[in-house]
Amino acid sequence: MLTDVLSAASLFLALLGMLYSAWYGEVKEASGIVRKLKRADRSPQIEEVCRVLVARVLPLLTGSLLLLVALLDTAWSILSESTTLVLQAVCGGAPVSVAPISLLLFSVSLFSLVLLIDEVRWLLRLRKKLKHLQEPDAHAG
């Protein structure tokens, strides 16, 4: 059972990683857009940031969140069990033995968390960029 979960989670994380790599340039480019002076000239910039948000960042964010939610219970159990084993080893001198499958599954969970955090940063950065692009023209007064 745990090996099936690990296989499915690893495959899904690999897919997310490939999409992340493939779309990274577009996200970086959209977040680096320099705002044009006139609001009327910014429509293509606004459209590009919106496209990247909707078609790149949100699908990756959703996939990472779903993976993390799916693994959360198992990862928490592994962490609790490992902590107990380490405490027993420290207090009683017993050797620590954690199943490799459990360790790998916990690692997949951590990687999905790191990916999710970076995607949330992308989301926040692009939302800020979009607000900046949508601001009205500054009038010289």
Secondary structure, DSSP 8 states (H G I E B T S, - for coil): -HHHHHHHHHHHHHHHHHHHHHHHHHHHHHHT----SSGGGGHHHHHHHHHHIIIIIHHHHHHHHHHHHHHHHHHHHHHHHHHHHHHHHHHH-------HHHHHHHHHHHHHHHHHHHHHHHHHHHHHHHHHHHS------
